[in-house]
Amino acid sequence: MARRAKPHEEELPFVALMDTMTNVVGVLIIVLVMIGIGLAKSVEKVLSDLPVVSIEEHDKLKAAMAEFDTKRDPAEVAAEIAKLEAELKKILEALKQLEAQQEKSPVVMVDLAQLLKQLEDIRKERAQRKLTIDQLLTEVDNLKKKLDTTPRYQPPPGIVVRLPSSKAMPDGAQLQRVIVTQNRLMFVRNEEIFDIVEEQLKKEDPSFFIRKESMKGPDGKPLTKKGPSGLSVPVRKVYFDGPKMAAYFNKFFNLRKSRPRDVNSDMLVEVVQAPNSPNIQMRLTSKPDAGETIGEAVAQSSAFRSQLRAIKQDPKSVVWFHVGRDSIATYLAARDIVDREQIPVGWDISDKPTYTHNIPTDYLVEYTPPPPAPGGPPPKPPGPPPVVIAAPKAAVD
């Protein structure tokens, strides 16, 4: 019997390899078994959580899915997916740009409460403007209604005015002044009224009198002048309080009851300070509805005709009309009456006829001139002095 041969030494690694592979395969089989068991449990849990569906409901859902699958074209679905991906790409790019801008210039967070308050203020302002516009529109509608009901203006007939032929004022002329306003005529007795004013100033009433000052010449001696009696009398300045003086004469002339033969019954008399000066002026204007209309003045017994007859006795008298712009026709009619009496005539025109009588500088008001302008008076321009045209002299026509 033959002897068994000894195994070759190279067979030992192969046996070890087979053992290792057997172990690995065994482990894999165990893992697969465990996975199968876990999967079975998961499927069982999912199936247990599903709601119970009847056969009819299952068939209905299956039919709906089949219908949906038949309606949807795969190409259409692919195009829609591509479109959404493109939009998503644009949004991502825009987001990146915004993030880059924010890094360059970070935006300051705005207070929401402040914005709401501003919004409320704007709403209130809008409501107020709307109310104002509604009021204006209502006023426009009212004005349109008034305009529709207003009669069309008919201008008065034209007035023929002859051009004057100026003549020199007679030497020593005594002007007899007539105020023509509101289509009424009224003689101004300025001399008689001034005599009353001067008489009151001489009384130096303590209610508005301040002080009396004797004037002196450069040599320090008192100045004198010829008085009414022909004798020399000292020159004095009497100073009054301007506002109190004006109030006194307003009460004396305009607030007292008129009496027969009252020289100022138809006149408003003001004794006031001259503008920017210590001098005093007496201003005379007519009271409303004072004097006579031209219809009354043409009568031989009217005050206007009676005064003209008295004026005609003095060859130096000149009738001077102070004419308001609203009474030119009345002036022309009165002018015809004076022309027929052959009395010299002159006239001027103004918006509100007023006669101003300057009171002698023996009577003044306390006056403080304003301080000079900073820097002194402006420099005179170089060259010859400007040409000054004197005002035209008063003339009769």
VOPAGU-2260 file (C-alpha; in pm, 1 decimal, decimal comma):
REM VOPAGU-2260
SITE   aa  ch    i         X         Y         Z
SITE  MET   A    0       0,0       0,0       0,0
SITE  ALA   A    1     145,6     324,0    -108,3
SITE  ARG   A    2     227,7     598,5     131,1
SITE  ARG   A    3      13,2     921,8     122,0
SITE  ALA   A    4     200,4    1205,7      -9,1
SITE  LYS   A    5     248,9    1511,5     211,2
SITE  PRO   A    6      45,8    1821,5     115,0
SITE  HIS   A    7     222,6    2094,7     -67,4
SITE  GLU   A    8     307,0    2398,6     130,8
SITE  GLU   A    9     136,7    2637,9    -128,5
SITE  GLU   A   10    -216,9    2502,7     -58,5
SITE  LEU   A   11    -242,4    2659,7     287,9
SITE  PRO   A   12    -316,5    3027,5     172,7
SITE  PHE   A   13    -602,9    2907,9     -51,6
SITE  VAL   A   14    -772,7    2738,7     239,4
SITE  ALA   A   15    -746,9    3055,3     446,8
SITE  LEU   A   16    -896,2    3256,3     159,3
SITE  MET   A   17   -1190,0    3021,9     132,7
SITE  ASP   A   18   -1257,0    3053,9     502,6
SITE  THR   A   19   -1256,6    3431,8     480,8
SITE  MET   A   20   -1494,0    3435,4     183,5
SITE  THR   A   21   -1727,6    3197,4     358,5
SITE  ASN   A   22   -1741,2    3430,2     658,5
SITE  VAL   A   23   -1813,7    3735,7     441,7
SITE  VAL   A   24   -2088,4    3557,9     252,3
SITE  GLY   A   25   -2243,4    3450,0     575,8
SITE  VAL   A   26   -2243,9    3804,8     711,3
SITE  LEU   A   27   -2403,1    3933,7     390,1
SITE  ILE   A   28   -2672,7    3672,0     408,9
SITE  ILE   A   29   -2749,4    3775,7     766,3
SITE  VAL   A   30   -2764,6    4144,1     663,2
SITE  LEU   A   31   -3000,5    4065,1     374,8
SITE  VAL   A   32   -3224,2    3871,1     605,2
SITE  MET   A   33   -3234,9    4164,0     850,0
SITE  ILE   A   34   -3310,6    4411,0     571,7
SITE  GLY   A   35   -3589,8    4189,4     444,4
SITE  ILE   A   36   -3741,8    4168,0     789,0
SITE  GLY   A   37   -3721,9    4549,4     836,4
SITE  LEU   A   38   -3867,9    4612,5     490,6
SITE  ALA   A   39   -4153,2    4376,6     557,0
SITE  LYS   A   40   -4231,1    4557,5     881,4
SITE  SER   A   41   -4217,8    4897,7     705,0
SITE  VAL   A   42   -4451,3    4783,4     429,4
SITE  GLU   A   43   -4684,7    4642,0     687,2
SITE  LYS   A   44   -4683,7    4975,9     878,5
SITE  VAL   A   45   -4746,7    5181,3     561,3
SITE  LEU   A   46   -5029,8    4953,5     459,4
SITE  SER   A   47   -5179,1    4969,6     804,5
SITE  ASP   A   48   -5170,4    5354,3     799,6
SITE  LEU   A   49   -5341,0    5383,4     463,3
SITE  PRO   A   50   -5712,2    5465,9     478,8
SITE  VAL   A   51   -5950,4    5193,1     381,2
SITE  VAL   A   52   -6053,3    5238,0      16,6
SITE  SER   A   53   -6340,6    5055,8    -139,2
SITE  ILE   A   54   -6315,2    4887,2    -476,6
SITE  GLU   A   55   -6531,4    5155,3    -638,4
SITE  GLU   A   56   -6314,8    5439,5    -502,3
SITE  HIS   A   57   -5999,9    5259,6    -612,4
SITE  ASP   A   58   -6136,4    5213,5    -962,8
SITE  LYS   A   59   -6242,2    5581,2    -974,8
SITE  LEU   A   60   -5895,4    5705,3    -866,2
SITE  LYS   A   61   -5727,2    5469,8   -1109,8
SITE  ALA   A   62   -5943,6    5599,0   -1394,9
SITE  ALA   A   63   -5866,7    5961,7   -1298,5
SITE  MET   A   64   -5493,0    5897,6   -1294,7
SITE  ALA   A   65   -5513,3    5721,4   -1628,8
SITE  GLU   A   66   -5706,5    6015,6   -1777,0
SITE  PHE   A   67   -5454,6    6269,4   -1631,0
SITE  ASP   A   68   -5163,9    6070,5   -1772,9
SITE  THR   A   69   -5324,9    6061,3   -2116,7
SITE  LYS   A   70   -5389,6    6443,9   -2114,7
SITE  ARG   A   71   -5040,3    6548,2   -2014,8
SITE  ASP   A   72   -4796,1    6547,0   -2302,7
SITE  PRO   A   73   -4442,7    6461,9   -2189,2
SITE  ALA   A   74   -4301,0    6726,2   -2422,4
SITE  GLU   A   75   -4531,1    6988,1   -2269,6
SITE  VAL   A   76   -4430,2    6883,8   -1919,6
SITE  ALA   A   77   -4063,0    6904,0   -2017,2
SITE  ALA   A   78   -4112,5    7252,1   -2168,3
SITE  GLU   A   79   -4289,3    7373,1   -1853,6
SITE  ILE   A   80   -4010,6    7235,3   -1637,6
SITE  ALA   A   81   -3752,9    7412,5   -1855,3
SITE  LYS   A   82   -3948,2    7739,8   -1829,5
SITE  LEU   A   83   -3967,2    7714,3   -1451,3
SITE  GLU   A   84   -3597,1    7637,6   -1434,0
SITE  ALA   A   85   -3522,9    7945,6   -1648,2
SITE  GLU   A   86   -3737,3    8166,9   -1422,6
SITE  LEU   A   87   -3570,0    8020,0   -1118,2
SITE  LYS   A   88   -3232,6    8097,8   -1271,9
SITE  LYS   A   89   -3335,9    8462,1   -1335,2
SITE  ILE   A   90   -3461,1    8497,0    -979,6
SITE  LEU   A   91   -3134,8    8357,4    -844,3
SITE  GLU   A   92   -2934,5    8598,8   -1061,2
SITE  ALA   A   93   -3149,3    8894,9    -947,0
SITE  LEU   A   94   -3105,3    8784,3    -587,6
SITE  LYS   A   95   -2729,9    8772,2    -634,3
SITE  GLN   A   96   -2733,3    9125,8    -781,1
SITE  LEU   A   97   -2940,2    9255,2    -488,1
SITE  GLU   A   98   -2702,8    9092,3    -243,8
SITE  ALA   A   99   -2408,1    9253,8    -422,4
SITE  GLN   A  100   -2578,0    9597,8    -414,5
SITE  GLN   A  101   -2658,2    9556,4     -48,5
SITE  GLU   A  102   -2294,7    9482,2      25,0
SITE  LYS   A  103   -2187,4    9797,3    -164,5
SITE  SER   A  104   -2452,6   10031,4     -15,9
SITE  PRO   A  105   -2636,7    9878,2     277,4
SITE  VAL   A  106   -3000,2    9992,8     302,9
SITE  VAL   A  107   -3098,3   10170,6     622,8
SITE  MET   A  108   -3399,9   10012,4     785,0
SITE  VAL   A  109   -3699,1   10254,2     790,4
SITE  ASP   A  110   -3915,8   10294,1    1094,5
SITE  LEU   A  111   -4253,7   10148,1    1001,5
SITE  ALA   A  112   -4436,7   10356,1    1262,7
SITE  GLN   A  113   -4286,3   10675,9    1121,0
SITE  LEU   A  114   -4392,8   10577,3     769,5
SITE  LEU   A  115   -4747,1   10510,5     888,0
SITE  LYS   A  116   -4758,5   10849,2    1060,2
SITE  GLN   A  117   -4638,5   11023,9     742,9
SITE  LEU   A  118   -4900,2   10835,5     544,8
SITE  GLU   A  119   -5171,9   10949,4     785,0
SITE  ASP   A  120   -5051,8   11312,6     762,1
SITE  ILE   A  121   -5057,9   11295,3     382,1
SITE  ARG   A  122   -5409,9   11157,9     390,4
SITE  LYS   A  123   -5524,2   11440,2     618,6
SITE  GLU   A  124   -5359,1   11700,1     392,0
SITE  ARG   A  125   -5524,6   11543,6      88,8
SITE  ALA   A  126   -5864,0   11558,6     261,9
SITE  GLN   A  127   -5808,7   11925,0     354,4
SITE  ARG   A  128   -5707,2   12012,6      -2,6
SITE  LYS   A  129   -6008,5   11829,3    -136,5
SITE  LEU   A  130   -6231,6   12032,0      96,9
SITE  THR   A  131   -6065,7   12356,9     -18,1
SITE  ILE   A  132   -6105,0   12262,4    -384,1
SITE  ASP   A  133   -6470,1   12174,3    -328,2
SITE  GLN   A  134   -6526,2   12515,0    -167,0
SITE  LEU   A  135   -6352,4   12690,5    -456,8
SITE  LEU   A  136   -6559,4   12498,7    -708,8
SITE  THR   A  137   -6875,4   12593,3    -519,8
SITE  GLU   A  138   -6766,5   12958,0    -521,5
SITE  VAL   A  139   -6693,6   12937,7    -895,8
SITE  ASP   A  140   -7042,6   12798,2    -954,7
SITE  ASN   A  141   -7194,9   13080,3    -749,4
SITE  LEU   A  142   -6994,5   13341,1    -941,3
SITE  LYS   A  143   -7107,5   13189,0   -1270,7
SITE  LYS   A  144   -7469,5   13211,3   -1155,7
SITE  LYS   A  145   -7419,6   13575,5   -1053,3
SITE  LEU   A  146   -7248,7   13648,2   -1383,2
SITE  ASP   A  147   -7537,0   13492,5   -1575,3
SITE  THR   A  148   -7789,5   13706,6   -1383,1
SITE  THR   A  149   -7584,3   14029,6   -1390,7
SITE  PRO   A  150   -7715,4   14278,0   -1647,5
SITE  ARG   A  151   -7473,2   14380,5   -1917,6
SITE  TYR   A  152   -7295,7   14706,7   -1845,4
SITE  GLN   A  153   -7413,3   14997,7   -2053,6
SITE  PRO   A  154   -7158,3   15280,6   -2055,4
SITE  PRO   A  155   -7295,8   15629,7   -1997,5
SITE  PRO   A  156   -7321,5   15863,4   -2292,7
SITE  GLY   A  157   -7007,5   16049,8   -2388,3
SITE  ILE   A  158   -6932,4   16393,6   -2246,2
SITE  VAL   A  159   -6799,1   16670,3   -2465,5
SITE  VAL   A  160   -6520,4   16860,0   -2288,2
SITE  ARG   A  161   -6381,0   17169,8   -2450,1
SITE  LEU   A  162   -6009,8   17235,2   -2432,6
SITE  PRO   A  163   -5921,4   17520,6   -2193,8
SITE  SER   A  164   -5753,7   17837,3   -2303,8
SITE  SER   A  165   -5516,6   17913,2   -2017,3
SITE  LYS   A  166   -5477,6   18267,2   -1892,9
SITE  ALA   A  167   -5249,5   18407,3   -1627,4
SITE  MET   A  168   -5388,3   18425,6   -1276,8
SITE  PRO   A  169   -5491,5   18786,7   -1195,0
SITE  ASP   A  170   -5263,8   18968,9    -950,3
SITE  GLY   A  171   -5390,1   18940,0    -594,6
SITE  ALA   A  172   -5655,6   18688,2    -698,0
SITE  GLN   A  173   -5895,3   18573,4    -425,3
SITE  LEU   A  174   -5974,9   18206,9    -488,2
SITE  GLN   A  175   -6329,6   18103,1    -406,3
SITE  ARG   A  176   -6310,4   17725,5    -390,4
SITE  VAL   A  177   -6588,2   17483,4    -482,7
SITE  ILE   A  178   -6574,7   17109,7    -415,5
SITE  VAL   A  179   -6754,0   16900,8    -681,2
SITE  THR   A  180   -6801,6   16540,3    -571,7
SITE  GLN   A  181   -7082,7   16282,5    -581,2
SITE  ASN   A  182   -7246,1   16514,7    -839,6
SITE  ARG   A  183   -7295,1   16787,1    -578,3
SITE  LEU   A  184   -7156,1   17142,2    -549,2
SITE  MET   A  185   -7035,8   17305,8    -229,0
SITE  PHE   A  186   -6841,1   17625,2    -160,4
SITE  VAL   A  187   -6543,3   17592,4      75,7
SITE  ARG   A  188   -6521,2   17871,9     334,4
SITE  ASN   A  189   -6163,1   17794,9     421,2
SITE  GLU   A  190   -6067,6   18140,0     553,2
SITE  GLU   A  191   -6357,6   18151,2     797,1
SITE  ILE   A  192   -6285,1   17799,5     920,0
SITE  PHE   A  193   -5913,6   17877,3     955,5
SITE  ASP   A  194   -5995,7   18181,2    1169,4
SITE  ILE   A  195   -6183,5   17951,5    1406,6
SITE  VAL   A  196   -5893,5   17702,5    1410,5
SITE  GLU   A  197   -5636,0   17974,1    1481,4
SITE  GLU   A  198   -5853,0   18116,3    1757,3
SITE  GLN   A  199   -5854,8   17776,0    1927,9
SITE  LEU   A  200   -5479,0   17734,6    1883,4
SITE  LYS   A  201   -5416,5   18070,7    2047,5
SITE  LYS   A  202   -5608,2   17957,8    2356,2
SITE  GLU   A  203   -5333,3   17699,1    2414,3
SITE  ASP   A  204   -5579,7   17445,3    2549,3
SITE  PRO   A  205   -5397,9   17231,3    2810,4
SITE  SER   A  206   -5553,3   16914,6    2667,2
SITE  PHE   A  207   -5309,4   16930,0    2373,3
SITE  PHE   A  208   -5076,6   17228,8    2442,8
SITE  ILE   A  209   -4714,5   17134,8    2528,0
SITE  ARG   A  210   -4490,0   17439,4    2538,2
SITE  LYS   A  211   -4409,4   17782,1    2397,5
SITE  GLU   A  212   -4062,7   17880,4    2276,8
SITE  SER   A  213   -3926,6   18230,0    2198,4
SITE  MET   A  214   -3707,8   18237,9    1888,3
SITE  LYS   A  215   -3364,1   18400,5    1889,6
SITE  GLY   A  216   -3141,8   18517,7    1609,0
SITE  PRO   A  217   -2776,0   18428,5    1544,5
SITE  ASP   A  218   -2673,7   18707,2    1781,2
SITE  GLY   A  219   -2877,4   18555,4    2065,1
SITE  LYS   A  220   -3131,0   18838,1    2069,7
SITE  PRO   A  221   -3506,4   18761,3    2051,6
SITE  LEU   A  222   -3654,5   18775,5    1702,6
SITE  THR   A  223   -3944,7   19012,1    1639,1
SITE  LYS   A  224   -4201,4   19061,3    1365,6
SITE  LYS   A  225   -4467,4   19318,6    1282,3
SITE  GLY   A  226   -4796,8   19238,4    1452,1
SITE  PRO   A  227   -5152,5   19313,8    1333,3
SITE  SER   A  228   -5137,8   19657,1    1498,2
SITE  GLY   A  229   -4815,4   19743,3    1318,5
SITE  LEU   A  230   -4600,8   19715,2    1631,2
SITE  SER   A  231   -4311,7   19471,2    1670,5
SITE  VAL   A  232   -4395,0   19157,0    1862,4
SITE  PRO   A  233   -4162,7   18867,9    1962,3
SITE  VAL   A  234   -4153,3   18562,4    1741,7
SITE  ARG   A  235   -4273,1   18255,1    1931,5
SITE  LYS   A  236   -4328,4   17890,9    1838,9
SITE  VAL   A  237   -4615,3   17709,0    2007,3
SITE  TYR   A  238   -4587,4   17328,8    2020,2
SITE  PHE   A  239   -4880,5   17087,2    2051,3
SITE  ASP   A  240   -4933,6   16713,8    2086,6
SITE  GLY   A  241   -5029,1   16596,1    1734,3
SITE  PRO   A  242   -5274,4   16309,8    1810,8
SITE  LYS   A  243   -5444,1   16496,8    2097,8
SITE  MET   A  244   -5477,8   16808,6    1879,4
SITE  ALA   A  245   -5639,6   16608,0    1598,0
SITE  ALA   A  246   -5885,0   16446,8    1843,8
SITE  TYR   A  247   -5972,3   16786,3    1991,8
SITE  PHE   A  248   -6061,3   16948,9    1659,5
SITE  ASN   A  249   -6248,0   16641,3    1539,6
SITE  LYS   A  250   -6472,1   16672,5    1844,3
SITE  PHE   A  251   -6491,4   17050,7    1815,3
SITE  PHE   A  252   -6596,1   17059,4    1447,7
SITE  ASN   A  253   -6733,3   16723,7    1341,2
SITE  LEU   A  254   -6896,5   16578,2    1652,0
SITE  ARG   A  255   -7083,7   16884,4    1773,2
SITE  LYS   A  256   -7438,7   16970,1    1673,2
SITE  SER   A  257   -7461,6   17203,3    1374,7
SITE  ARG   A  258   -7619,4   17547,1    1431,7
SITE  PRO   A  259   -7771,9   17799,5    1192,9
SITE  ARG   A  260   -7509,4   17988,9     994,1
SITE  ASP   A  261   -7249,6   17731,9    1098,2
SITE  VAL   A  262   -6962,8   17786,5     854,3
SITE  ASN   A  263   -6862,8   17423,3     867,2
SITE  SER   A  264   -7206,5   17259,9     869,8
SITE  ASP   A  265   -7133,5   17085,7     536,6
SITE  MET   A  266   -6759,2   17034,4     589,9
SITE  LEU   A  267   -6549,5   16767,4     754,6
SITE  VAL   A  268   -6255,8   16947,5     920,9
SITE  GLU   A  269   -5926,9   16779,4    1012,6
SITE  VAL   A  270   -5640,4   16959,1    1189,1
SITE  VAL   A  271   -5348,1   16719,1    1164,7
SITE  GLN   A  272   -4971,7   16697,3    1144,7
SITE  ALA   A  273   -4828,4   16723,4     794,1
SITE  PRO   A  274   -4652,7   16405,3     672,1
SITE  ASN   A  275   -4291,4   16378,0     796,5
SITE  SER   A  276   -4293,3   16734,7     926,2
SITE  PRO   A  277   -4370,7   16935,0    1242,9
SITE  ASN   A  278   -4605,2   17160,9    1043,3
SITE  ILE   A  279   -4985,0   17155,1    1084,1
SITE  GLN   A  280   -5243,9   17126,6     807,3
SITE  MET   A  281   -5616,1   17191,9     795,3
SITE  ARG   A  282   -5791,2   16952,1     554,8
SITE  LEU   A  283   -6144,6   17015,1     436,6
SITE  THR   A  284   -6371,5   16759,2     268,4
SITE  SER   A  285   -6744,8   16755,4     211,2
SITE  LYS   A  286   -6985,2   16552,3     421,8
SITE  PRO   A  287   -7201,5   16292,2     244,0
SITE  ASP   A  288   -7499,6   16448,8      62,4
SITE  ALA   A  289   -7371,0   16797,7     144,4
SITE  GLY   A  290   -7411,3   17089,3     -97,5
SITE  GLU   A  291   -7649,9   17113,2    -394,5
SITE  THR   A  292   -7713,3   16907,8    -706,0
SITE  ILE   A  293   -7682,8   17077,8   -1041,6
SITE  GLY   A  294   -8063,1   17072,6   -1063,5
SITE  GLU   A  295   -8081,8   17273,9    -742,2
SITE  ALA   A  296   -7787,3   17500,3    -829,0
SITE  VAL   A  297   -7942,3   17636,6   -1150,5
SITE  ALA   A  298   -8226,2   17803,2    -957,3
SITE  GLN   A  299   -8180,1   18175,1    -895,7
SITE  SER   A  300   -8254,9   18125,1    -525,9
SITE  SER   A  301   -7994,6   17851,2    -478,8
SITE  ALA   A  302   -7698,6   17892,9    -243,7
SITE  PHE   A  303   -7463,1   17840,1    -538,9
SITE  ARG   A  304   -7613,0   18127,3    -743,3
SITE  SER   A  305   -7630,5   18354,4    -435,4
SITE  GLN   A  306   -7262,8   18294,8    -364,3
SITE  LEU   A  307   -7175,4   18368,6    -728,9
SITE  ARG   A  308   -7353,2   18702,3    -713,5
SITE  ALA   A  309   -7152,7   18796,1    -402,4
SITE  ILE   A  310   -6826,4   18684,6    -565,4
SITE  LYS   A  311   -6896,5   18888,8    -879,6
SITE  GLN   A  312   -6879,6   19208,0    -674,8
SITE  ASP   A  313   -6504,9   19153,6    -622,1
SITE  PRO   A  314   -6309,5   19184,0    -950,8
SITE  LYS   A  315   -6015,1   18990,1    -801,9
SITE  SER   A  316   -6225,4   18682,5    -720,1
SITE  VAL   A  317   -6165,7   18358,9    -910,1
SITE  VAL   A  318   -6391,9   18053,3    -879,2
SITE  TRP   A  319   -6176,0   17743,8    -841,7
SITE  PHE   A  320   -6334,6   17399,0    -880,5
SITE  HIS   A  321   -6188,8   17091,6    -708,7
SITE  VAL   A  322   -6350,5   16819,4    -924,2
SITE  GLY   A  323   -6391,8   16452,1    -841,0
SITE  ARG   A  324   -6356,0   16201,4   -1123,5
SITE  ASP   A  325   -6716,2   16091,7   -1069,9
SITE  SER   A  326   -6859,9   16442,1   -1118,5
SITE  ILE   A  327   -6715,9   16582,2   -1442,2
SITE  ALA   A  328   -7060,7   16628,8   -1597,4
SITE  THR   A  329   -7174,9   16824,5   -1290,1
SITE  TYR   A  330   -6864,6   17043,4   -1313,5
SITE  LEU   A  331   -6926,5   17121,6   -1680,5
SITE  ALA   A  332   -7286,3   17226,8   -1609,1
SITE  ALA   A  333   -7175,0   17445,1   -1315,5
SITE  ARG   A  334   -6895,8   17586,1   -1529,3
SITE  ASP   A  335   -7152,4   17708,0   -1783,0
SITE  ILE   A  336   -7334,4   17894,4   -1504,4
SITE  VAL   A  337   -7012,0   18063,9   -1388,8
SITE  ASP   A  338   -6914,6   18153,4   -1747,9
SITE  ARG   A  339   -7248,7   18323,6   -1799,5
SITE  GLU   A  340   -7174,5   18534,0   -1490,0
SITE  GLN   A  341   -6838,8   18625,4   -1654,6
SITE  ILE   A  342   -6631,2   18525,4   -1352,7
SITE  PRO   A  343   -6275,4   18386,1   -1404,6
SITE  VAL   A  344   -6257,3   18008,7   -1351,0
SITE  GLY   A  345   -5987,8   17749,3   -1279,0
SITE  TRP   A  346   -6007,5   17383,6   -1186,8
SITE  ASP   A  347   -5821,6   17065,8   -1092,4
SITE  ILE   A  348   -5926,5   16702,4   -1072,8
SITE  SER   A  349   -5862,7   16422,6    -821,7
SITE  ASP   A  350   -6014,5   16097,8    -698,2
SITE  LYS   A  351   -6143,5   16247,7    -372,6
SITE  PRO   A  352   -6148,3   16629,6    -374,8
SITE  THR   A  353   -5989,0   16771,2     -59,7
SITE  TYR   A  354   -5871,0   17122,9      14,7
SITE  THR   A  355   -5557,5   17148,4     229,9
SITE  HIS   A  356   -5478,9   17472,2     410,6
SITE  ASN   A  357   -5126,6   17504,3     556,2
SITE  ILE   A  358   -5132,1   17666,5     902,0
SITE  PRO   A  359   -4855,2   17921,5     971,4
SITE  THR   A  360   -4537,0   17785,2    1122,8
SITE  ASP   A  361   -4599,9   17978,5    1444,1
SITE  TYR   A  362   -4789,7   17663,9    1541,9
SITE  LEU   A  363   -4611,0   17329,6    1531,9
SITE  VAL   A  364   -4633,8   16978,3    1675,5
SITE  GLU   A  365   -4364,2   16790,9    1860,2
SITE  TYR   A  366   -4176,4   16596,5    1593,9
SITE  THR   A  367   -3863,6   16383,2    1605,0
SITE  PRO   A  368   -3718,6   16318,7    1258,4
SITE  PRO   A  369   -3617,3   15959,1    1184,0
SITE  PRO   A  370   -3247,7   15872,8    1226,4
SITE  PRO   A  371   -3031,2   15901,0     915,3
SITE  ALA   A  372   -2976,1   15589,8     708,7
SITE  PRO   A  373   -2663,0   15385,2     795,0
SITE  GLY   A  374   -2362,0   15503,1     603,2
SITE  GLY   A  375   -2493,3   15854,4     552,4
SITE  PRO   A  376   -2671,0   15996,8     248,9
SITE  PRO   A  377   -2600,3   15833,9     -87,9
SITE  PRO   A  378   -2322,1   16000,1    -287,5
SITE  LYS   A  379   -2425,6   16243,9    -556,1
SITE  PRO   A  380   -2379,1   16111,8    -908,9
SITE  PRO   A  381   -2096,4   16276,1   -1104,6
SITE  GLY   A  382   -2172,2   16526,6   -1373,3
SITE  PRO   A  383   -2405,6   16824,5   -1393,6
SITE  PRO   A  384   -2707,6   16839,2   -1162,6
SITE  PRO   A  385   -3032,5   16700,4   -1304,2
SITE  VAL   A  386   -3272,1   16937,7   -1474,9
SITE  VAL   A  387   -3567,6   17020,0   -1252,0
SITE  ILE   A  388   -3888,7   17124,1   -1424,5
SITE  ALA   A  389   -4098,5   17347,9   -1206,7
SITE  ALA   A  390   -4462,8   17265,7   -1160,6
SITE  PRO   A  391   -4696,6   17471,6   -1380,2
SITE  LYS   A  392   -4842,8   17779,4   -1219,8
SITE  ALA   A  393   -5211,0   17798,6   -1144,5
SITE  ALA   A  394   -5400,0   17959,5   -1432,6
SITE  VAL   A  395   -5757,4   18037,6   -1523,3
SITE  ASP   A  396   -5916,4   17916,8   -1843,7
